[in-house]
Amino acid sequence: MSDTDRPALTTAPHMYLHYCEETDCNEWGSWGNSPSSAAPTRWWCFEHFPHKSYEQEQRRDRSR
Ligand SMILES: [Zn+2]
């Protein structure tokens, strides 16, 4: 994949271009999830995102 095929984003420096990591899926990975603070965040599109883990994250957020 060449850089010219990617959209030019000018967001914060820590943000980087990430697509859904599902094989053969070319959707934008706008849904990130990290199993732990030591693991790198993984990204999926809405369709492929592991929603069960996401709901657990939401519950943790509410208990803060
Ligand atoms: Zn996907």
PDB file of the backbone (N, CA, C, O) and the ligand in Angstrom, with CONECT records:
HET     ZN  A 101       1
ATOM      1  N   MET A   1       0.854  -1.198   0.000  1.00  0.00           N
ATOM      2  CA  MET A   1       0.000   0.000   0.000  1.00  0.00           C
ATOM      3  C   MET A   1       0.886   1.243   0.000  1.00  0.00           C
ATOM      4  O   MET A   1       1.768   1.379   0.848  1.00  0.00           O
ATOM      5  N   SER A   2       0.661   2.121  -0.918  1.00  0.00           N
ATOM      6  CA  SER A   2       1.492   3.307  -0.998  1.00  0.00           C
ATOM      7  C   SER A   2       0.910   4.438  -0.171  1.00  0.00           C
ATOM      8  O   SER A   2      -0.288   4.457   0.110  1.00  0.00           O
ATOM      9  N   ASP A   3       1.737   5.356   0.210  1.00  0.00           N
ATOM     10  CA  ASP A   3       1.288   6.456   1.048  1.00  0.00           C
ATOM     11  C   ASP A   3       0.283   7.343   0.332  1.00  0.00           C
ATOM     12  O   ASP A   3      -0.569   7.962   0.969  1.00  0.00           O
ATOM     13  N   THR A   4       0.379   7.405  -0.981  1.00  0.00           N
ATOM     14  CA  THR A   4      -0.514   8.293  -1.727  1.00  0.00           C
ATOM     15  C   THR A   4      -1.945   7.777  -1.745  1.00  0.00           C
ATOM     16  O   THR A   4      -2.871   8.525  -2.059  1.00  0.00           O
ATOM     17  N   ASP A   5      -2.134   6.505  -1.411  1.00  0.00           N
ATOM     18  CA  ASP A   5      -3.487   5.954  -1.364  1.00  0.00           C
ATOM     19  C   ASP A   5      -4.188   6.272  -0.047  1.00  0.00           C
ATOM     20  O   ASP A   5      -5.394   6.062   0.086  1.00  0.00           O
ATOM     21  N   ARG A   6      -3.442   6.773   0.912  1.00  0.00           N
ATOM     22  CA  ARG A   6      -4.006   6.990   2.233  1.00  0.00           C
ATOM     23  C   ARG A   6      -4.516   8.419   2.377  1.00  0.00           C
ATOM     24  O   ARG A   6      -3.956   9.349   1.795  1.00  0.00           O
ATOM     25  N   PRO A   7      -5.569   8.583   3.147  1.00  0.00           N
ATOM     26  CA  PRO A   7      -6.065   9.952   3.381  1.00  0.00           C
ATOM     27  C   PRO A   7      -5.066  10.738   4.209  1.00  0.00           C
ATOM     28  O   PRO A   7      -4.425  10.192   5.107  1.00  0.00           O
ATOM     29  N   ALA A   8      -4.940  12.006   3.908  1.00  0.00           N
ATOM     30  CA  ALA A   8      -4.006  12.849   4.648  1.00  0.00           C
ATOM     31  C   ALA A   8      -4.661  13.342   5.923  1.00  0.00           C
ATOM     32  O   ALA A   8      -5.551  14.191   5.892  1.00  0.00           O
ATOM     33  N   LEU A   9      -4.216  12.807   7.030  1.00  0.00           N
ATOM     34  CA  LEU A   9      -4.766  13.235   8.310  1.00  0.00           C
ATOM     35  C   LEU A   9      -3.768  14.143   9.013  1.00  0.00           C
ATOM     36  O   LEU A   9      -2.565  13.884   9.018  1.00  0.00           O
ATOM     37  N   THR A  10      -4.273  15.177   9.587  1.00  0.00           N
ATOM     38  CA  THR A  10      -3.399  16.114  10.297  1.00  0.00           C
ATOM     39  C   THR A  10      -3.841  16.217  11.746  1.00  0.00           C
ATOM     40  O   THR A  10      -3.956  17.313  12.295  1.00  0.00           O
ATOM     41  N   THR A  11      -4.086  15.074  12.356  1.00  0.00           N
ATOM     42  CA  THR A  11      -4.507  15.063  13.756  1.00  0.00           C
ATOM     43  C   THR A  11      -3.285  15.020  14.661  1.00  0.00           C
ATOM     44  O   THR A  11      -2.165  15.263  14.210  1.00  0.00           O
ATOM     45  N   ALA A  12      -3.495  14.714  15.926  1.00  0.00           N
ATOM     46  CA  ALA A  12      -2.403  14.707  16.904  1.00  0.00           C
ATOM     47  C   ALA A  12      -1.292  13.742  16.476  1.00  0.00           C
ATOM     48  O   ALA A  12      -1.552  12.738  15.813  1.00  0.00           O
ATOM     49  N   PRO A  13      -0.057  14.057  16.861  1.00  0.00           N
ATOM     50  CA  PRO A  13       1.108  13.249  16.430  1.00  0.00           C
ATOM     51  C   PRO A  13       1.017  11.785  16.839  1.00  0.00           C
ATOM     52  O   PRO A  13       1.538  10.917  16.138  1.00  0.00           O
ATOM     53  N   HIS A  14       0.360  11.496  17.965  1.00  0.00           N
ATOM     54  CA  HIS A  14       0.311  10.106  18.416  1.00  0.00           C
ATOM     55  C   HIS A  14      -0.701   9.293  17.628  1.00  0.00           C
ATOM     56  O   HIS A  14      -0.715   8.064  17.709  1.00  0.00           O
ATOM     57  N   MET A  15      -1.537   9.967  16.875  1.00  0.00           N
ATOM     58  CA  MET A  15      -2.491   9.244  16.036  1.00  0.00           C
ATOM     59  C   MET A  15      -1.777   8.781  14.769  1.00  0.00           C
ATOM     60  O   MET A  15      -0.953   9.505  14.212  1.00  0.00           O
ATOM     61  N   TYR A  16      -2.095   7.586  14.326  1.00  0.00           N
ATOM     62  CA  TYR A  16      -1.498   7.097  13.099  1.00  0.00           C
ATOM     63  C   TYR A  16      -2.569   6.414  12.269  1.00  0.00           C
ATOM     64  O   TYR A  16      -3.647   6.095  12.770  1.00  0.00           O
ATOM     65  N   LEU A  17      -2.270   6.194  11.015  1.00  0.00           N
ATOM     66  CA  LEU A  17      -3.245   5.588  10.128  1.00  0.00           C
ATOM     67  C   LEU A  17      -3.387   4.113  10.452  1.00  0.00           C
ATOM     68  O   LEU A  17      -2.403   3.374  10.483  1.00  0.00           O
ATOM     69  N   HIS A  18      -4.592   3.701  10.688  1.00  0.00           N
ATOM     70  CA  HIS A  18      -4.811   2.297  11.021  1.00  0.00           C
ATOM     71  C   HIS A  18      -6.114   1.830  10.389  1.00  0.00           C
ATOM     72  O   HIS A  18      -7.160   2.465  10.522  1.00  0.00           O
ATOM     73  N   TYR A  19      -6.016   0.714   9.707  1.00  0.00           N
ATOM     74  CA  TYR A  19      -7.199   0.125   9.105  1.00  0.00           C
ATOM     75  C   TYR A  19      -7.616  -1.094   9.908  1.00  0.00           C
ATOM     76  O   TYR A  19      -6.848  -1.597  10.727  1.00  0.00           O
ATOM     77  N   CYS A  20      -8.829  -1.568   9.674  1.00  0.00           N
ATOM     78  CA  CYS A  20      -9.320  -2.782  10.310  1.00  0.00           C
ATOM     79  C   CYS A  20      -8.305  -3.905  10.089  1.00  0.00           C
ATOM     80  O   CYS A  20      -7.845  -4.130   8.970  1.00  0.00           O
ATOM     81  N   GLU A  21      -7.969  -4.597  11.163  1.00  0.00           N
ATOM     82  CA  GLU A  21      -6.931  -5.624  11.041  1.00  0.00           C
ATOM     83  C   GLU A  21      -7.492  -6.959  10.575  1.00  0.00           C
ATOM     84  O   GLU A  21      -6.740  -7.921  10.418  1.00  0.00           O
ATOM     85  N   GLU A  22      -8.781  -7.034  10.354  1.00  0.00           N
ATOM     86  CA  GLU A  22      -9.365  -8.249   9.806  1.00  0.00           C
ATOM     87  C   GLU A  22      -8.818  -8.464   8.396  1.00  0.00           C
ATOM     88  O   GLU A  22      -8.829  -7.552   7.570  1.00  0.00           O
ATOM     89  N   THR A  23      -8.343  -9.672   8.134  1.00  0.00           N
ATOM     90  CA  THR A  23      -7.774  -9.968   6.828  1.00  0.00           C
ATOM     91  C   THR A  23      -8.804  -9.737   5.727  1.00  0.00           C
ATOM     92  O   THR A  23      -9.961 -10.136   5.850  1.00  0.00           O
ATOM     93  N   ASP A  24      -8.375  -9.098   4.669  1.00  0.00           N
ATOM     94  CA  ASP A  24      -9.212  -8.819   3.504  1.00  0.00           C
ATOM     95  C   ASP A  24     -10.238  -7.716   3.750  1.00  0.00           C
ATOM     96  O   ASP A  24     -11.067  -7.434   2.885  1.00  0.00           O
ATOM     97  N   CYS A  25     -10.185  -7.099   4.910  1.00  0.00           N
ATOM     98  CA  CYS A  25     -11.095  -5.983   5.169  1.00  0.00           C
ATOM     99  C   CYS A  25     -10.333  -4.687   4.979  1.00  0.00           C
ATOM    100  O   CYS A  25      -9.286  -4.481   5.592  1.00  0.00           O
ATOM    101  N   ASN A  26     -10.854  -3.815   4.134  1.00  0.00           N
ATOM    102  CA  ASN A  26     -10.172  -2.551   3.847  1.00  0.00           C
ATOM    103  C   ASN A  26     -10.869  -1.367   4.486  1.00  0.00           C
ATOM    104  O   ASN A  26     -10.627  -0.217   4.118  1.00  0.00           O
ATOM    105  N   GLU A  27     -11.739  -1.656   5.448  1.00  0.00           N
ATOM    106  CA  GLU A  27     -12.442  -0.558   6.109  1.00  0.00           C
ATOM    107  C   GLU A  27     -11.504   0.188   7.057  1.00  0.00           C
ATOM    108  O   GLU A  27     -10.501  -0.355   7.519  1.00  0.00           O
ATOM    109  N   TRP A  28     -11.846   1.408   7.326  1.00  0.00           N
ATOM    110  CA  TRP A  28     -11.090   2.207   8.278  1.00  0.00           C
ATOM    111  C   TRP A  28     -11.282   1.646   9.687  1.00  0.00           C
ATOM    112  O   TRP A  28     -12.413   1.386  10.097  1.00  0.00           O
ATOM    113  N   GLY A  29     -10.186   1.458  10.435  1.00  0.00           N
ATOM    114  CA  GLY A  29     -10.283   0.917  11.785  1.00  0.00           C
ATOM    115  C   GLY A  29     -10.527   2.002  12.801  1.00  0.00           C
ATOM    116  O   GLY A  29      -9.607   2.450  13.484  1.00  0.00           O
ATOM    117  N   SER A  30     -11.764   2.419  12.898  1.00  0.00           N
ATOM    118  CA  SER A  30     -12.080   3.517  13.805  1.00  0.00           C
ATOM    119  C   SER A  30     -12.392   3.019  15.209  1.00  0.00           C
ATOM    120  O   SER A  30     -12.586   3.819  16.124  1.00  0.00           O
ATOM    121  N   TRP A  31     -12.441   1.688  15.387  1.00  0.00           N
ATOM    122  CA  TRP A  31     -12.774   1.122  16.699  1.00  0.00           C
ATOM    123  C   TRP A  31     -11.538   0.442  17.260  1.00  0.00           C
ATOM    124  O   TRP A  31     -11.122  -0.607  16.767  1.00  0.00           O
ATOM    125  N   GLY A  32     -10.954   1.032  18.285  1.00  0.00           N
ATOM    126  CA  GLY A  32      -9.742   0.482  18.878  1.00  0.00           C
ATOM    127  C   GLY A  32     -10.034  -0.236  20.176  1.00  0.00           C
ATOM    128  O   GLY A  32     -10.962   0.125  20.900  1.00  0.00           O
ATOM    129  N   ASN A  33      -9.249  -1.246  20.471  1.00  0.00           N
ATOM    130  CA  ASN A  33      -9.390  -1.963  21.738  1.00  0.00           C
ATOM    131  C   ASN A  33      -8.031  -2.517  22.150  1.00  0.00           C
ATOM    132  O   ASN A  33      -7.289  -3.049  21.324  1.00  0.00           O
ATOM    133  N   SER A  34      -7.716  -2.388  23.426  1.00  0.00           N
ATOM    134  CA  SER A  34      -6.466  -2.930  23.938  1.00  0.00           C
ATOM    135  C   SER A  34      -6.775  -3.859  25.108  1.00  0.00           C
ATOM    136  O   SER A  34      -7.421  -3.438  26.067  1.00  0.00           O
ATOM    137  N   PRO A  35      -6.325  -5.118  25.051  1.00  0.00           N
ATOM    138  CA  PRO A  35      -6.629  -6.083  26.106  1.00  0.00           C
ATOM    139  C   PRO A  35      -5.997  -5.707  27.436  1.00  0.00           C
ATOM    140  O   PRO A  35      -6.498  -6.100  28.490  1.00  0.00           O
ATOM    141  N   SER A  36      -4.920  -4.963  27.403  1.00  0.00           N
ATOM    142  CA  SER A  36      -4.291  -4.512  28.639  1.00  0.00           C
ATOM    143  C   SER A  36      -3.441  -3.294  28.351  1.00  0.00           C
ATOM    144  O   SER A  36      -3.172  -2.968  27.194  1.00  0.00           O
ATOM    145  N   SER A  37      -3.021  -2.626  29.409  1.00  0.00           N
ATOM    146  CA  SER A  37      -2.220  -1.414  29.207  1.00  0.00           C
ATOM    147  C   SER A  37      -0.856  -1.743  28.615  1.00  0.00           C
ATOM    148  O   SER A  37      -0.195  -0.871  28.051  1.00  0.00           O
ATOM    149  N   ALA A  38      -0.429  -3.008  28.743  1.00  0.00           N
ATOM    150  CA  ALA A  38       0.874  -3.405  28.214  1.00  0.00           C
ATOM    151  C   ALA A  38       0.800  -3.821  26.746  1.00  0.00           C
ATOM    152  O   ALA A  38       1.823  -3.937  26.071  1.00  0.00           O
ATOM    153  N   ALA A  39      -0.417  -4.042  26.262  1.00  0.00           N
ATOM    154  CA  ALA A  39      -0.579  -4.490  24.882  1.00  0.00           C
ATOM    155  C   ALA A  39      -0.893  -3.300  23.987  1.00  0.00           C
ATOM    156  O   ALA A  39      -1.585  -2.371  24.403  1.00  0.00           O
ATOM    157  N   PRO A  40      -0.389  -3.327  22.765  1.00  0.00           N
ATOM    158  CA  PRO A  40      -0.698  -2.247  21.826  1.00  0.00           C
ATOM    159  C   PRO A  40      -2.177  -2.284  21.430  1.00  0.00           C
ATOM    160  O   PRO A  40      -2.791  -3.349  21.367  1.00  0.00           O
ATOM    161  N   THR A  41      -2.721  -1.120  21.171  1.00  0.00           N
ATOM    162  CA  THR A  41      -4.119  -1.047  20.767  1.00  0.00           C
ATOM    163  C   THR A  41      -4.306  -1.674  19.399  1.00  0.00           C
ATOM    164  O   THR A  41      -3.510  -1.459  18.485  1.00  0.00           O
ATOM    165  N   ARG A  42      -5.356  -2.442  19.274  1.00  0.00           N
ATOM    166  CA  ARG A  42      -5.683  -3.036  17.979  1.00  0.00           C
ATOM    167  C   ARG A  42      -6.920  -2.331  17.451  1.00  0.00           C
ATOM    168  O   ARG A  42      -7.730  -1.804  18.214  1.00  0.00           O
ATOM    169  N   TRP A  43      -7.050  -2.332  16.128  1.00  0.00           N
ATOM    170  CA  TRP A  43      -8.108  -1.532  15.512  1.00  0.00           C
ATOM    171  C   TRP A  43      -8.950  -2.371  14.564  1.00  0.00           C
ATOM    172  O   TRP A  43      -8.443  -3.218  13.830  1.00  0.00           O
ATOM    173  N   TRP A  44     -10.254  -2.108  14.603  1.00  0.00           N
ATOM    174  CA  TRP A  44     -11.177  -2.770  13.688  1.00  0.00           C
ATOM    175  C   TRP A  44     -12.197  -1.756  13.193  1.00  0.00           C
ATOM    176  O   TRP A  44     -12.368  -0.686  13.778  1.00  0.00           O
ATOM    177  N   CYS A  45     -12.873  -2.114  12.103  1.00  0.00           N
ATOM    178  CA  CYS A  45     -14.035  -1.343  11.689  1.00  0.00           C
ATOM    179  C   CYS A  45     -15.200  -1.750  12.599  1.00  0.00           C
ATOM    180  O   CYS A  45     -15.071  -2.676  13.400  1.00  0.00           O
ATOM    181  N   PHE A  46     -16.318  -1.068  12.475  1.00  0.00           N
ATOM    182  CA  PHE A  46     -17.461  -1.358  13.352  1.00  0.00           C
ATOM    183  C   PHE A  46     -17.905  -2.804  13.206  1.00  0.00           C
ATOM    184  O   PHE A  46     -18.259  -3.461  14.185  1.00  0.00           O
ATOM    185  N   GLU A  47     -17.882  -3.290  11.971  1.00  0.00           N
ATOM    186  CA  GLU A  47     -18.396  -4.629  11.688  1.00  0.00           C
ATOM    187  C   GLU A  47     -17.561  -5.722  12.338  1.00  0.00           C
ATOM    188  O   GLU A  47     -18.101  -6.728  12.798  1.00  0.00           O
ATOM    189  N   HIS A  48     -16.243  -5.530  12.379  1.00  0.00           N
ATOM    190  CA  HIS A  48     -15.353  -6.581  12.868  1.00  0.00           C
ATOM    191  C   HIS A  48     -14.904  -6.371  14.310  1.00  0.00           C
ATOM    192  O   HIS A  48     -14.209  -7.219  14.870  1.00  0.00           O
ATOM    193  N   PHE A  49     -15.281  -5.289  14.895  1.00  0.00           N
ATOM    194  CA  PHE A  49     -14.844  -5.014  16.258  1.00  0.00           C
ATOM    195  C   PHE A  49     -15.405  -6.058  17.226  1.00  0.00           C
ATOM    196  O   PHE A  49     -16.581  -6.409  17.137  1.00  0.00           O
ATOM    197  N   PRO A  50     -14.566  -6.563  18.162  1.00  0.00           N
ATOM    198  CA  PRO A  50     -15.048  -7.525  19.177  1.00  0.00           C
ATOM    199  C   PRO A  50     -15.892  -6.811  20.218  1.00  0.00           C
ATOM    200  O   PRO A  50     -15.378  -6.366  21.244  1.00  0.00           O
ATOM    201  N   HIS A  51     -17.184  -6.702  19.954  1.00  0.00           N
ATOM    202  CA  HIS A  51     -18.044  -5.843  20.762  1.00  0.00           C
ATOM    203  C   HIS A  51     -18.172  -6.295  22.210  1.00  0.00           C
ATOM    204  O   HIS A  51     -18.440  -5.482  23.095  1.00  0.00           O
ATOM    205  N   LYS A  52     -17.984  -7.581  22.453  1.00  0.00           N
ATOM    206  CA  LYS A  52     -18.087  -8.055  23.831  1.00  0.00           C
ATOM    207  C   LYS A  52     -17.018  -7.380  24.693  1.00  0.00           C
ATOM    208  O   LYS A  52     -17.293  -6.934  25.807  1.00  0.00           O
ATOM    209  N   SER A  53     -15.786  -7.311  24.154  1.00  0.00           N
ATOM    210  CA  SER A  53     -14.710  -6.659  24.894  1.00  0.00           C
ATOM    211  C   SER A  53     -15.003  -5.170  25.045  1.00  0.00           C
ATOM    212  O   SER A  53     -14.695  -4.571  26.075  1.00  0.00           O
ATOM    213  N   TYR A  54     -15.600  -4.578  24.011  1.00  0.00           N
ATOM    214  CA  TYR A  54     -15.894  -3.156  24.059  1.00  0.00           C
ATOM    215  C   TYR A  54     -16.893  -2.857  25.169  1.00  0.00           C
ATOM    216  O   TYR A  54     -16.740  -1.862  25.877  1.00  0.00           O
ATOM    217  N   GLU A  55     -17.902  -3.688  25.335  1.00  0.00           N
ATOM    218  CA  GLU A  55     -18.889  -3.481  26.394  1.00  0.00           C
ATOM    219  C   GLU A  55     -18.227  -3.571  27.764  1.00  0.00           C
ATOM    220  O   GLU A  55     -18.591  -2.832  28.679  1.00  0.00           O
ATOM    221  N   GLN A  56     -17.261  -4.467  27.910  1.00  0.00           N
ATOM    222  CA  GLN A  56     -16.543  -4.564  29.177  1.00  0.00           C
ATOM    223  C   GLN A  56     -15.775  -3.281  29.449  1.00  0.00           C
ATOM    224  O   GLN A  56     -15.691  -2.824  30.589  1.00  0.00           O
ATOM    225  N   GLU A  57     -15.218  -2.710  28.398  1.00  0.00           N
ATOM    226  CA  GLU A  57     -14.504  -1.447  28.558  1.00  0.00           C
ATOM    227  C   GLU A  57     -15.467  -0.350  29.001  1.00  0.00           C
ATOM    228  O   GLU A  57     -15.128   0.478  29.847  1.00  0.00           O
ATOM    229  N   GLN A  58     -16.652  -0.349  28.434  1.00  0.00           N
ATOM    230  CA  GLN A  58     -17.629   0.674  28.790  1.00  0.00           C
ATOM    231  C   GLN A  58     -18.019   0.560  30.260  1.00  0.00           C
ATOM    232  O   GLN A  58     -18.141   1.572  30.950  1.00  0.00           O
ATOM    233  N   ARG A  59     -18.214  -0.656  30.737  1.00  0.00           N
ATOM    234  CA  ARG A  59     -18.582  -0.840  32.144  1.00  0.00           C
ATOM    235  C   ARG A  59     -17.456  -0.324  33.054  1.00  0.00           C
ATOM    236  O   ARG A  59     -17.708   0.292  34.089  1.00  0.00           O
ATOM    237  N   ARG A  60     -16.220  -0.590  32.643  1.00  0.00           N
ATOM    238  CA  ARG A  60     -15.092  -0.122  33.438  1.00  0.00           C
ATOM    239  C   ARG A  60     -15.075   1.410  33.482  1.00  0.00           C
ATOM    240  O   ARG A  60     -14.749   2.015  34.503  1.00  0.00           O
ATOM    241  N   ASP A  61     -15.435   2.018  32.347  1.00  0.00           N
ATOM    242  CA  ASP A  61     -15.442   3.474  32.293  1.00  0.00           C
ATOM    243  C   ASP A  61     -16.484   4.050  33.243  1.00  0.00           C
ATOM    244  O   ASP A  61     -16.232   5.053  33.911  1.00  0.00           O
ATOM    245  N   ARG A  62     -17.647   3.422  33.306  1.00  0.00           N
ATOM    246  CA  ARG A  62     -18.720   3.953  34.156  1.00  0.00           C
ATOM    247  C   ARG A  62     -18.373   3.838  35.639  1.00  0.00           C
ATOM    248  O   ARG A  62     -18.842   4.632  36.454  1.00  0.00           O
ATOM    249  N   SER A  63     -17.549   2.844  35.986  1.00  0.00           N
ATOM    250  CA  SER A  63     -17.240   2.630  37.402  1.00  0.00           C
ATOM    251  C   SER A  63     -16.132   3.561  37.890  1.00  0.00           C
ATOM    252  O   SER A  63     -15.808   3.585  39.077  1.00  0.00           O
ATOM    253  N   ARG A  64     -15.556   4.326  36.963  1.00  0.00           N
ATOM    254  CA  ARG A  64     -14.473   5.213  37.342  1.00  0.00           C
ATOM    255  C   ARG A  64     -14.938   6.328  38.253  1.00  0.00           C
ATOM    256  O   ARG A  64     -14.134   7.166  38.663  1.00  0.00           O
TER     257      ARG A  64
HETATM  258 ZN    ZN A 101     -13.322  -4.842   9.194  1.00  0.00          ZN2+
END
